[in-house]
């Protein structure tokens, strides 16, 4: 019997060849094992220690449910104390327990740096440090960490933009965990996508009452804040405008706290049957548009402010505040206490309303729909001969734009109603389509992040519309969208020679340096306002003493709600007031008592 050569058996390589496995897979396993062994040998020779990699996983978020509402407090902040006081009352009127956090200070910044990652931007450190400080104060009062975690929630803003803003939520959670409050709940308002919470028995009911309450609080906070800043630099008695503001805010807090959402009467509910919800929704909407409770309340606040005596003949430069949303809004160490510093240096501050940001977001959605018409996910633009499909796309497109236009017009109408109710000192919202037109040549309006083209457009708008002598842009150190904007501002300033523009980057340190830079630019703005006033006096042919004499004889002109029209080409309050008085002098044939004035 002849012997046959035996075929070599495939190597099992430490059991890598499993029963039923194909020869190809066995060979691949052998290769991978030998590669791993060789890699390990080379690492040992090179002295490279192999470390196990731990991947980050988002921690499980404990939901805020409806049953917890009666014993859970919503913490919020990041706006002015005026906005926060009204938001607090609005939350309470809707049945929520709420508490506004204190204004963040440098100690909060240091706390945020202690417990957070390196390289975060200014608002992150201040905000999360402020939250940690507040929770630590609760613990110092005797509450346990678990009680704090169970009974408090932080409600804040978030985004998915191109800068570090998209990482805020993760940074908040990291700092809270590092400070010993692991599991503390953070509810995030997204710039796009609404509120990040479970839809099942959610603790925050995102209904029409909620949104109307929040929007009314923000809008009233905007107009009250602007009017206070418009009066304070000209008050004859120091502190009088702050006293009026405090009384007005206490009154408006009670108005919002006692305000109850509109509801159908019981009899009507039974009569309407299945149409009850629709009818109630329409009723709430109509009540918002036709109701006068907000305007009547602001009329009373107007009378409180009108008790303050002002001297409009003080020459002060008007400084418009722009920049990153948080930095241009907060009133504390987060922006070097810039508003108070400007007023101490003799300027009038023109603050930025939250309403501008809301209309900007609506405008950006309109722009997106226009740019992506017929290009929905997975859709293919039909050929020209399919008119039916083309018309369907056109109808859907116009329907979306019509809804957004309606929302924008309603919001602006409600905002302007509040401005007019509080008196002539407030400004209507800037038109976003005009802002896009003037900003786009310098900053593409399709570029997202931060305020996009809006920061550039506001610099041009408030300077060319004779609304400000100087524009001050306040932003966190290293803020990417604002850095891009500053690059475009160089072209703006070179094109518009008369613009005084200064960008200031904020952090927890460097306040003296920032104030010094502002002082230099403000000196130029002061000279600009003085030249303007001197030229106005020469134009109207009156002296400052004669103007003051007319004002003393007409005490109504010393009231802040006395209407002074804006003259085209004139920016300052004193110059506009002088032109107005000169017109009255001519109409009334008033003659100055020069002898009495000299004595």
Secondary structure by P-SEA (a helix, b strand, c coil): ccccccccccccccccccccccaaaaaaaaaaaaaaaaaaaaaaaacbbbbbbbbbcccccccccccccccbbbbbbcccaaaaaaaaaaaaaacccccccccccaaaaaaaaacccccccaaaaaaaaaaaaaaaaaaaacccaaaaaacbbbbbbbbbccccccaaaaaaaaaaaaaccccbbbbbbccccccccccccccccccaaaaaaaaaaaaaaaaaaaaaaaccccccccaaaaaaaaaaaaaaaaaaaacccccccaaaaaaaccaaaaaaaaaaaaaaacccaaaaaaaaaaaaaaccccccccbbbbbbbbccccccccccccccaaaaaaaaaccccccccaaaaaaaaaaaaaaaaaaacccccccccccccaaaaaaaaaaaaaaaaaaaaaaaaaaaaaaaaaaaaacccccccccaaaaaaaccccccccccccccaaaaaaaaaaaaaccccbbbbbbccccaaaaaaaaaaaaaaaaccccbbbbbbbcccaaaaaaaaaaaaaaaaaaaaaaaaaaaaaaacccaaaaaaaaaacccccccccbbbbccccccaaaaaaaaaaaaaaaaccccccccccc
